[in-house]
Amino acid sequence: MTADKASLAARLAQQIASEINARPQQAAAAIALLDEGATVPFIARYRKEVTGGLDDTQLRLLGERLIYLRELEARRGAILESIRQQEKLTPELEASIAAATTKAELEDIYLPFKPKRRNKAEIARERGLGPLAETILTERGAVPAELAKTYLTDEVPDVKAALEGARDIISEQFAQNAELLGRLRSHLHRHANIRARVVDGKQDAGAKFSDYFDHVEKWANVPSHRALAMLRGRNEDVLTLEIEADAEDPRPLKPVVRMIMEAYSIGERLPGDAWLTEVAGWTWRVKLALHLSLDLMTELRMKAETEAINVFARNLKDLLLTAPAGSRATMGLDPGIRTGVKVAVIDGTGKLVATTTVYPFPPKNDVRGTQGELARLIRQHKVELVAIGNGTGSRETEKLVAEMLGDLPPPKPIKVVVSEAGASVYSASELAAAEFPTLDVSLRGAVSIARRLQDPLAELVKIEPKSIGVGQYQHDVDQYHLARALDAVVEDAVNAVGVDLNTASASLLARVSGLGTSLAEAIVAHRDANGPFASRKQLLDVSRLGPRTFEQCAGFLRIRDGAEPLDASSVHPEAYGVARKIVKACGRDLRALMGDSAALSALDPRAFVDERFGLPTVRDIIAELDKPGRDPRPAFKTATFADGIDDMKQLMPGMQLEG
C-alpha cells in the first residue's frame, strides 16, 4: 500500500470510528476483513478479537459509510483532476476540496469550475462587461448606470443592456459561492417550510391525499411517513410541493437575501449597494431558490427513505425471528370466499401429505361438508396446528374452524392466524414450481402458510424480502437501498439462528455466510447424490467450495446427531481445539459436558486463552457448550381462548383472559 493510500485508509477508519462509537483501530480492522471478502455475520461472530467486539449493527453501518466515503473520495479525486486540467487549482482551493466532508459540499465547491453550456454570464463576459461587474462590486459609491455608459458597443447598445450583462455576471458569482451556499442551506434546514397544495381539479381523484390539500409544516420536522405520502401525491400529479424560505418573516428583505448581501458586504446607503441589493434578491428568486429547493426536496426524500427502510428492516427482522412452532403436523388454510378455501397438510418435517379445496362460503355454502373434511384430515394426519392465512376471508374461516374444533374430542389442534404476505409470490415462483411441479398454484400458497408456522425463517427466505410486505411505502423508496437493507436483515437472521446442513433448502443455504445461490445449489446436489453430510469437513468435497468459503460458512451450519458433537453447535471448526481443552479440563466426555451449567460456570475462561483465540471467543465457546445449538428465537406460544366468551357484554370484573 502506498503512503497516500495508507493515509486515506487511516482517515476513513478514524471518521467511521467516530460515527459508530468505536476506536480507529477497530474500524481499520473491520474494513480490512470486509475488503478480504469476510461477511458481517462471520466478522461479528468469529473475529471479535480482531475488531474489538464490533457487533453486526456497527458493522452494517460501517459498511454503508465505507461505500459512501469511498465514493466521496473518488469524486474528490475527479474534481481535483478536472480543475487541475483547467489550470485553476490554487493551494487554497485544493485545501477547501480536501476539507469537504459531504458530496453536496464538494459539488458546491466545484460549481464554478464545472464544464457548462454557454450562458448569459459567459456572453456578457465575451461582450466586455466583466470589468463593469467588477467595478460595480468594488466602487459602491459610484452610480452603476453612470459606470455602464462607458461600456456601450454595437453588442451592448444601451445602459439597460450593460447593467443586465453585469447583473448576469455578478449573479453567477453569488450563486456559485460555495461558502454562501453552505450557509443558505443550513439556514433553510432550520427555518424553511414545506407546503403542499392540491392540483386544481384533482380533489376527487386524489381524495386519499386530502390531508395535504393545503398543508404546511417545518421542513426539519416532517416525519418519514408524511414526507413519503406528500412525495407520492406529487408523483401522482395530485399535489404540488414547494419549499418556502422565511415565509413567516414580515420584513421586505428576507433573511436569505440578507445573507447574500452580508457575504459581499452590501450595505444600504451607497448607490452601488442599492443596485446590488436588487441583484441579490434577483439571484435568490431566479437561481438559488430553485437550486436549493431541489436540494432540500432530494434531502427530504433521502432522509424519509432512510427512516422508512430502517422501519421496514425492523419489521422484517421481527417477522423472520418469529417463534417457530417446530416439528408438528400442521394444516395450512388459504382463505377464499368465492374461489374456496385451499387446504394443505404437512407432516412434522414439512413434507406435504394432503391437499384439497373446500367451499364453505357463497355461492356453494357447504359449511357442513367443509367442517367434516377438515376434521377427517385432522384425525388422519394427527394435525396439531391449524395455520389460517390473514387475507380475504380470514375472519370467516377462523370462525368456521373454531366451530369445527369445538366439536372435536381432545387433544384439539391449536388454530393460529398467520401472515400470508408473499404467499402468492412464492406460489407462482420457479422455486415453488420446482418443489411442487404437479401441484396447482393456488394450493402452493396453503403449503407456504402451513410451513411458515412451523419455521417462519426457513419458509420466508424463499420469498424476495420486498414481497413480504413490511411497510406501507416500500415501493416508493429507492429499491436498490431497500433490497440491500432487507437482504442484510435476512442474512443476519439466518446466521443468528443457524442452518441444518442436511435438511435446509437451497433458498435457506443461500443466505448462509459466504455461500450464495450457486454454492447452495451445489451443496443440495451433493447431498442428494451422496446422502447426508456426516461432518462439517465434508463440505470441502462440494464442487467449488474451497477453504476460504468453508471458513466463512462452517460455523453457521449444523449437523445433528453426527460423529462430532461440536458440529451441532455454533463453535467454529477452527476453534475445536480450544473446546477440547475446555472438555479436558473438566475431565468429562464432550457429550456429557454439553449442557452442564454447573461444571462450565466453575471454569476460568482466561485459562484457555492463547495467541490466536482471546477471551471473547473462549467465553462464546463456553456459552455454546452450556446451551449447544441454542435458538435465539422466542419459544412458541399461543393464547388459550375461554370458551363461551365471544362478546364484550360477556366480560365480568375479575376475569383474566388471554388474547
BADOLO-328776 format. One line per 5 residues: number of its first residue (from 1); their letters; for each residue x, y, z of C-alpha. Coordinates in steps of 0.25 Angstrom, whole numbers, plus 5000, padded with zeros to 4 digits. Layout:
REM BADOLO-328776
NUM = A = X:Y:Z ~ ...
This chain:
REM BADOLO-328776
1 = MTADK = 5000:5000:5000 ~ 5005:5014:4996 ~ 5007:5025:5006 ~ 4995:5032:5000 ~ 4986:5020:5001
6 = ASLAA = 4991:5017:5015 ~ 4988:5031:5019 ~ 4974:5031:5013 ~ 4971:5017:5019 ~ 4975:5023:5033
11 = RLAQQ = 4966:5035:5031 ~ 4954:5027:5027 ~ 4956:5018:5039 ~ 4956:5030:5048 ~ 4944:5036:5042
16 = IASEI = 4936:5024:5042 ~ 4940:5020:5056 ~ 4935:5033:5062 ~ 4921:5030:5055 ~ 4920:5016:5060
21 = NARPQ = 4925:5019:5074 ~ 4938:5011:5073 ~ 4953:5013:5072 ~ 4960:5015:5059 ~ 4968:5002:5061
26 = QAAAA = 4954:4995:5062 ~ 4949:5001:5049 ~ 4962:4999:5042 ~ 4962:4984:5045 ~ 4947:4982:5041
31 = IALLD = 4950:4990:5028 ~ 4962:4980:5025 ~ 4953:4968:5028 ~ 4942:4973:5019 ~ 4952:4976:5008
36 = EGATV = 4957:4962:5009 ~ 4943:4957:5006 ~ 4938:4953:5020 ~ 4923:4955:5023 ~ 4917:4963:5034
41 = PFIAR = 4912:4951:5042 ~ 4925:4944:5041 ~ 4933:4956:5046 ~ 4923:4959:5057 ~ 4923:4945:5062
46 = YRKEV = 4937:4939:5060 ~ 4946:4951:5059 ~ 4943:4958:5072 ~ 4958:4959:5076 ~ 4961:4965:5063
51 = TGGLD = 4951:4976:5063 ~ 4950:4978:5078 ~ 4936:4973:5078 ~ 4928:4981:5068 ~ 4914:4976:5067
56 = DTQLR = 4906:4973:5054 ~ 4899:4987:5055 ~ 4912:4994:5056 ~ 4918:4986:5045 ~ 4906:4989:5035
61 = LLGER = 4907:5004:5038 ~ 4922:5003:5036 ~ 4920:4996:5022 ~ 4910:5006:5018 ~ 4918:5018:5022
66 = LIYLR = 4931:5012:5015 ~ 4923:5011:5002 ~ 4919:5026:5003 ~ 4933:5031:5007 ~ 4940:5023:4996
71 = ELEAR = 4930:5029:4986 ~ 4933:5043:4992 ~ 4948:5041:4991 ~ 4946:5036:4976 ~ 4938:5049:4973
76 = RGAIL = 4948:5057:4981 ~ 4959:5052:4972 ~ 4952:5054:4959 ~ 4948:5069:4963 ~ 4963:5072:4966
81 = ESIRQ = 4967:5066:4953 ~ 4957:5074:4945 ~ 4961:5087:4952 ~ 4976:5084:4950 ~ 4974:5081:4935
86 = QEKLT = 4967:5095:4935 ~ 4980:5101:4941 ~ 4971:5107:4952 ~ 4975:5099:4964 ~ 4981:5108:4975
91 = PELEA = 4986:5103:4989 ~ 4974:5110:4996 ~ 4964:5103:4986 ~ 4971:5090:4988 ~ 4970:5091:5003
96 = SIAAA = 4955:5094:5002 ~ 4953:5082:4994 ~ 4961:5073:5003 ~ 4953:5078:5015 ~ 4939:5075:5009
101 = TTKAE = 4932:5064:5017 ~ 4919:5062:5008 ~ 4916:5061:4993 ~ 4908:5073:4994 ~ 4919:5081:4999
106 = LEDIY = 4928:5076:4988 ~ 4919:5079:4977 ~ 4917:5094:4983 ~ 4932:5096:4982 ~ 4933:5090:4968
111 = LPFKP = 4921:5098:4963 ~ 4929:5110:4957 ~ 4938:5100:4950 ~ 4928:5090:4945 ~ 4928:5090:4929
116 = KRRNK = 4915:5096:4925 ~ 4908:5101:4913 ~ 4910:5116:4908 ~ 4901:5124:4918 ~ 4897:5139:4919
121 = AEIAR = 4908:5142:4928 ~ 4918:5136:4918 ~ 4912:5144:4907 ~ 4913:5157:4916 ~ 4928:5154:4918
126 = ERGLG = 4930:5152:4903 ~ 4924:5166:4901 ~ 4934:5172:4910 ~ 4925:5174:4922 ~ 4934:5167:4932
131 = PLAET = 4941:5179:4937 ~ 4928:5187:4939 ~ 4923:5176:4948 ~ 4936:5176:4956 ~ 4936:5191:4957
136 = ILTER = 4921:5192:4962 ~ 4925:5181:4973 ~ 4937:5189:4977 ~ 4933:5204:4975 ~ 4920:5205:4983
141 = GAVPA = 4920:5220:4983 ~ 4918:5221:4968 ~ 4905:5220:4961 ~ 4904:5207:4953 ~ 4897:5214:4942
146 = ELAKT = 4907:5224:4940 ~ 4918:5213:4940 ~ 4911:5206:4930 ~ 4911:5217:4920 ~ 4926:5215:4917
151 = YLTDE = 4923:5200:4913 ~ 4913:5203:4901 ~ 4917:5196:4888 ~ 4909:5190:4876 ~ 4906:5178:4884
156 = VPDVK = 4903:5186:4897 ~ 4894:5197:4891 ~ 4889:5204:4904 ~ 4891:5205:4919 ~ 4880:5195:4921
161 = AALEG = 4887:5184:4913 ~ 4900:5187:4920 ~ 4894:5186:4934 ~ 4887:5173:4931 ~ 4900:5167:4926
166 = ARDII = 4907:5172:4939 ~ 4896:5166:4947 ~ 4897:5152:4940 ~ 4912:5152:4943 ~ 4910:5156:4958
171 = SEQFA = 4898:5147:4960 ~ 4906:5135:4955 ~ 4917:5139:4965 ~ 4907:5140:4976 ~ 4901:5126:4972
176 = QNAEL = 4914:5119:4971 ~ 4920:5123:4985 ~ 4921:5110:4992 ~ 4922:5116:5006 ~ 4910:5125:5003
181 = LGRLR = 4902:5112:4998 ~ 4906:5105:5011 ~ 4901:5116:5020 ~ 4888:5117:5012 ~ 4886:5102:5012
186 = SHLHR = 4888:5102:5027 ~ 4878:5113:5029 ~ 4867:5106:5021 ~ 4870:5093:5029 ~ 4866:5101:5041
191 = HANIR = 4855:5111:5036 ~ 4849:5106:5023 ~ 4835:5101:5022 ~ 4829:5091:5012 ~ 4816:5094:5006
196 = ARVVD = 4806:5084:4999 ~ 4795:5089:4991 ~ 4785:5081:4983 ~ 4785:5082:4968 ~ 4772:5089:4962
201 = GKQDA = 4762:5078:4958 ~ 4769:5067:4965 ~ 4761:5067:4978 ~ 4752:5055:4976 ~ 4763:5047:4969
206 = GAKFS = 4773:5049:4980 ~ 4764:5048:4992 ~ 4773:5039:4999 ~ 4783:5051:5000 ~ 4773:5061:5005
211 = DYFDH = 4781:5063:5018 ~ 4791:5070:5009 ~ 4782:5078:5000 ~ 4786:5091:5008 ~ 4797:5087:5017
216 = VEKWA = 4809:5094:5023 ~ 4820:5090:5033 ~ 4834:5092:5036 ~ 4844:5084:5027 ~ 4852:5079:5038
221 = NVPSH = 4840:5073:5046 ~ 4834:5065:5035 ~ 4833:5051:5039 ~ 4837:5040:5029 ~ 4822:5035:5026
226 = RALAM = 4817:5049:5023 ~ 4829:5052:5014 ~ 4827:5039:5006 ~ 4812:5042:5006 ~ 4814:5056:5000
231 = LRGRN = 4824:5051:4990 ~ 4815:5040:4985 ~ 4804:5051:4984 ~ 4813:5059:4975 ~ 4817:5047:4967
236 = EDVLT = 4803:5044:4964 ~ 4800:5059:4960 ~ 4791:5061:4971 ~ 4799:5071:4979 ~ 4809:5082:4977
241 = LEIEA = 4821:5083:4987 ~ 4828:5096:4990 ~ 4840:5099:4999 ~ 4837:5113:5006 ~ 4848:5121:5011
246 = DAEDP = 4845:5131:5022 ~ 4830:5131:5019 ~ 4827:5136:5033 ~ 4837:5147:5033 ~ 4829:5160:5031
251 = RPLKP = 4841:5168:5026 ~ 4842:5172:5012 ~ 4857:5168:5011 ~ 4856:5153:5015 ~ 4868:5147:5023
256 = VVRMI = 4872:5139:5011 ~ 4875:5151:5003 ~ 4882:5158:5014 ~ 4891:5146:5015 ~ 4895:5148:5001
261 = MEAYS = 4897:5163:5004 ~ 4906:5160:5016 ~ 4914:5151:5008 ~ 4918:5162:4999 ~ 4917:5174:5010
266 = IGERL = 4906:5180:5002 ~ 4900:5191:5011 ~ 4888:5200:5009 ~ 4894:5214:5008 ~ 4902:5215:4995
271 = PGDAW = 4897:5216:4981 ~ 4904:5203:4977 ~ 4898:5196:4989 ~ 4884:5199:4985 ~ 4887:5193:4971
276 = LTEVA = 4894:5181:4977 ~ 4882:5178:4987 ~ 4873:5177:4975 ~ 4883:5167:4969 ~ 4884:5159:4982
281 = GWTWR = 4868:5158:4982 ~ 4868:5154:4967 ~ 4879:5144:4969 ~ 4871:5137:4980 ~ 4858:5137:4973
286 = VKLAL = 4863:5133:4959 ~ 4875:5124:4963 ~ 4877:5120:4977 ~ 4863:5118:4982 ~ 4860:5107:4971
291 = HLSLD = 4874:5101:4973 ~ 4873:5100:4988 ~ 4859:5095:4988 ~ 4862:5084:4979 ~ 4874:5080:4988
296 = LMTEL = 4864:5081:5000 ~ 4854:5072:4993 ~ 4864:5062:4990 ~ 4870:5062:5004 ~ 4856:5061:5010
301 = RMKAE = 4853:5049:5001 ~ 4866:5042:5004 ~ 4864:5045:5019 ~ 4850:5039:5019 ~ 4854:5027:5011
306 = TEAIN = 4866:5024:5020 ~ 4856:5025:5032 ~ 4846:5017:5025 ~ 4856:5006:5021 ~ 4860:5005:5035
311 = VFARN = 4846:5002:5039 ~ 4844:4992:5028 ~ 4857:4985:5033 ~ 4852:4984:5047 ~ 4838:4979:5043
316 = LKDLL = 4845:4968:5034 ~ 4854:4964:5046 ~ 4842:4963:5055 ~ 4835:4954:5045 ~ 4847:4945:5042
321 = LTAPA = 4850:4943:5056 ~ 4836:4940:5060 ~ 4835:4928:5069 ~ 4835:4914:5061 ~ 4824:4904:5065
326 = GSRAT = 4834:4893:5062 ~ 4833:4879:5056 ~ 4818:4878:5058 ~ 4808:4873:5047 ~ 4801:4886:5042
331 = MGLDP = 4789:4889:5033 ~ 4790:4902:5025 ~ 4777:4909:5021 ~ 4778:4919:5010 ~ 4764:4926:5011
336 = GIRTG = 4756:4930:4999 ~ 4741:4933:4998 ~ 4736:4930:4984 ~ 4748:4922:4980 ~ 4748:4913:4992
341 = VKVAV = 4758:4911:5004 ~ 4771:4904:4999 ~ 4775:4893:5009 ~ 4789:4887:5011 ~ 4794:4877:5022
346 = IDGTG = 4809:4876:5024 ~ 4816:4866:5034 ~ 4826:4869:5045 ~ 4837:4870:5035 ~ 4829:4880:5026
351 = KLVAT = 4826:4869:5015 ~ 4813:4871:5008 ~ 4804:4859:5011 ~ 4790:4864:5007 ~ 4783:4876:4999
356 = TTVYP = 4768:4879:4996 ~ 4759:4891:4993 ~ 4746:4893:5001 ~ 4735:4903:4999 ~ 4728:4907:5012
361 = FPPKN = 4724:4921:5007 ~ 4715:4927:4996 ~ 4711:4922:4985 ~ 4713:4908:4990 ~ 4711:4910:5005
366 = DVRGT = 4716:4896:5008 ~ 4719:4898:5023 ~ 4716:4884:5028 ~ 4724:4877:5017 ~ 4735:4887:5019
371 = QGELA = 4736:4884:5034 ~ 4735:4869:5032 ~ 4746:4869:5022 ~ 4755:4877:5031 ~ 4752:4868:5043
376 = RLIRQ = 4755:4856:5035 ~ 4769:4861:5031 ~ 4772:4865:5045 ~ 4769:4851:5050 ~ 4776:4844:5039
381 = HKVEL = 4789:4852:5039 ~ 4789:4855:5054 ~ 4789:4870:5052 ~ 4794:4879:5064 ~ 4793:4893:5058
386 = VAIGN = 4784:4900:5048 ~ 4790:4912:5041 ~ 4780:4921:5035 ~ 4785:4932:5025 ~ 4781:4946:5029
391 = GTGSR = 4776:4950:5015 ~ 4762:4952:5010 ~ 4752:4943:5017 ~ 4761:4940:5029 ~ 4751:4944:5039
396 = ETEKL = 4740:4936:5033 ~ 4750:4924:5032 ~ 4755:4925:5046 ~ 4741:4925:5052 ~ 4737:4913:5043
401 = VAEML = 4750:4906:5049 ~ 4747:4910:5063 ~ 4733:4903:5062 ~ 4739:4891:5056 ~ 4749:4889:5066
406 = GDLPP = 4739:4891:5077 ~ 4732:4878:5073 ~ 4745:4870:5073 ~ 4750:4862:5085 ~ 4763:4865:5092
411 = PKPIK = 4774:4867:5089 ~ 4769:4878:5079 ~ 4779:4885:5069 ~ 4782:4900:5072 ~ 4778:4910:5062
416 = VVVSE = 4787:4921:5059 ~ 4785:4933:5049 ~ 4798:4935:5040 ~ 4802:4946:5031 ~ 4801:4941:5017
421 = AGASV = 4809:4953:5011 ~ 4817:4948:5000 ~ 4810:4934:4999 ~ 4804:4937:4985 ~ 4818:4942:4980
426 = YSASE = 4824:4928:4985 ~ 4813:4920:4979 ~ 4816:4926:4965 ~ 4831:4925:4966 ~ 4841:4916:4959
431 = LAAAE = 4845:4911:4973 ~ 4830:4906:4976 ~ 4829:4900:4963 ~ 4841:4892:4964 ~ 4837:4888:4978
436 = FPTLD = 4823:4884:4974 ~ 4823:4882:4959 ~ 4809:4876:4959 ~ 4802:4884:4970 ~ 4792:4895:4966
441 = VSLRG = 4798:4909:4968 ~ 4786:4912:4977 ~ 4789:4901:4987 ~ 4804:4904:4988 ~ 4800:4917:4996
446 = AVSIA = 4794:4908:5006 ~ 4806:4900:5008 ~ 4814:4912:5010 ~ 4805:4917:5021 ~ 4806:4904:5028
451 = RRLQD = 4821:4904:5027 ~ 4823:4918:5032 ~ 4816:4914:5045 ~ 4826:4902:5046 ~ 4838:4910:5043
456 = PLAEL = 4836:4925:5038 ~ 4850:4927:5035 ~ 4852:4915:5027 ~ 4840:4918:5019 ~ 4841:4933:5017
461 = VKIEP = 4855:4933:5011 ~ 4849:4926:4999 ~ 4842:4940:4996 ~ 4848:4952:4992 ~ 4849:4961:5004
466 = KSIGV = 4842:4973:4997 ~ 4830:4963:4994 ~ 4827:4960:5009 ~ 4820:4973:5011 ~ 4828:4980:5022
471 = GQYQH = 4823:4994:5021 ~ 4813:5004:5015 ~ 4822:5012:5005 ~ 4832:5001:5002 ~ 4830:5003:4987
476 = DVDQY = 4833:5018:4988 ~ 4847:5017:4993 ~ 4860:5014:4986 ~ 4859:5000:4982 ~ 4874:4997:4982
481 = HLARA = 4876:5002:4996 ~ 4863:4995:5001 ~ 4868:4982:4995 ~ 4882:4984:5001 ~ 4876:4986:5015
486 = LDAVV = 4866:4975:5015 ~ 4876:4965:5009 ~ 4885:4969:5021 ~ 4874:4966:5031 ~ 4871:4953:5025
491 = EDAVN = 4886:4949:5025 ~ 4887:4953:5040 ~ 4875:4946:5044 ~ 4878:4933:5037 ~ 4893:4933:5042
496 = AVGVD = 4888:4936:5056 ~ 4879:4924:5056 ~ 4888:4915:5049 ~ 4884:4905:5038 ~ 4883:4890:5038
501 = LNTAS = 4892:4885:5027 ~ 4885:4873:5024 ~ 4871:4878:5023 ~ 4872:4892:5019 ~ 4866:4897:5005
506 = ASLLA = 4875:4903:4995 ~ 4868:4916:4998 ~ 4872:4916:5012 ~ 4886:4911:5010 ~ 4888:4923:5000
511 = RVSGL = 4887:4932:5012 ~ 4898:4926:5020 ~ 4910:4934:5021 ~ 4920:4932:5009 ~ 4911:4924:5001
516 = GTSLA = 4900:4929:4991 ~ 4891:4923:4981 ~ 4901:4915:4973 ~ 4908:4909:4984 ~ 4895:4906:4992
521 = EAIVA = 4890:4898:4980 ~ 4903:4891:4979 ~ 4902:4887:4994 ~ 4888:4881:4991 ~ 4892:4874:4979
526 = HRDAN = 4904:4868:4986 ~ 4894:4864:4998 ~ 4885:4858:4988 ~ 4895:4850:4981 ~ 4903:4845:4993
531 = GPFAS = 4894:4845:5005 ~ 4894:4854:5017 ~ 4907:4861:5022 ~ 4914:4853:5033 ~ 4923:4865:5037
536 = RKQLL = 4925:4879:5034 ~ 4939:4875:5028 ~ 4931:4868:5017 ~ 4927:4882:5012 ~ 4941:4883:5005
541 = DVSRL = 4936:4871:4996 ~ 4926:4880:4990 ~ 4930:4886:4976 ~ 4935:4900:4976 ~ 4934:4901:4992
546 = GPRTF = 4949:4904:4996 ~ 4956:4907:5009 ~ 4952:4922:5009 ~ 4937:4919:5007 ~ 4938:4908:5017
551 = EQCAG = 4944:4918:5028 ~ 4932:4927:5025 ~ 4921:4917:5026 ~ 4924:4905:5034 ~ 4921:4911:5048
556 = FLRIR = 4907:4915:5043 ~ 4904:4901:5038 ~ 4899:4890:5048 ~ 4899:4875:5047 ~ 4890:4868:5057
561 = DGAEP = 4894:4854:5063 ~ 4907:4854:5055 ~ 4920:4847:5060 ~ 4926:4861:5064 ~ 4917:4867:5075
566 = LDASS = 4922:4881:5072 ~ 4917:4880:5058 ~ 4903:4882:5064 ~ 4908:4895:5071 ~ 4912:4909:5067
571 = VHPEA = 4926:4906:5071 ~ 4935:4909:5058 ~ 4943:4897:5054 ~ 4956:4906:5055 ~ 4953:4906:5070
576 = YGVAR = 4950:4892:5073 ~ 4964:4891:5079 ~ 4960:4901:5089 ~ 4947:4894:5092 ~ 4954:4881:5094
581 = KIVKA = 4964:4888:5104 ~ 4952:4892:5112 ~ 4946:4878:5112 ~ 4959:4872:5116 ~ 4960:4882:5128
586 = CGRDL = 4946:4877:5133 ~ 4950:4862:5132 ~ 4937:4859:5125 ~ 4933:4853:5112 ~ 4929:4864:5102
591 = RALMG = 4914:4860:5101 ~ 4913:4859:5116 ~ 4919:4872:5118 ~ 4909:4879:5108 ~ 4898:4886:5116
596 = DSAAL = 4905:4884:5129 ~ 4904:4899:5134 ~ 4910:4896:5148 ~ 4923:4890:5142 ~ 4924:4900:5132
601 = SALDP = 4921:4912:5141 ~ 4933:4908:5150 ~ 4943:4909:5139 ~ 4952:4922:5138 ~ 4952:4926:5123
606 = RAFVD = 4965:4932:5124 ~ 4972:4919:5126 ~ 4968:4915:5111 ~ 4973:4928:5104 ~ 4984:4926:5094
611 = ERFGL = 4991:4934:5084 ~ 4980:4932:5074 ~ 4967:4931:5082 ~ 4965:4942:5092 ~ 4955:4944:5104
616 = PTVRD = 4943:4947:5095 ~ 4944:4934:5087 ~ 4946:4926:5099 ~ 4934:4931:5106 ~ 4926:4929:5094
621 = IIAEL = 4930:4914:5093 ~ 4927:4912:5108 ~ 4913:4918:5106 ~ 4911:4909:5094 ~ 4915:4897:5102
626 = DKPGR = 4905:4901:5112 ~ 4894:4902:5103 ~ 4898:4895:5090 ~ 4891:4899:5077 ~ 4882:4909:5085
631 = DPRPA = 4872:4917:5076 ~ 4871:4932:5079 ~ 4856:4932:5075 ~ 4846:4932:5086 ~ 4838:4920:5090
636 = FKTAT = 4825:4917:5082 ~ 4813:4921:5090 ~ 4798:4922:5086 ~ 4787:4929:5094 ~ 4777:4920:5100
641 = FADGI = 4763:4925:5098 ~ 4752:4924:5108 ~ 4740:4916:5103 ~ 4727:4924:5102 ~ 4733:4938:5103
646 = DDMKQ = 4730:4944:5089 ~ 4725:4958:5092 ~ 4729:4970:5101 ~ 4716:4968:5108 ~ 4720:4955:5114
651 = LMPGM = 4732:4961:5121 ~ 4731:4962:5136 ~ 4740:4969:5147 ~ 4752:4960:5151 ~ 4752:4951:5139
656 = QLEG = 4766:4948:5134 ~ 4766:4945:5119 ~ 4778:4942:5109 ~ 4777:4948:5095
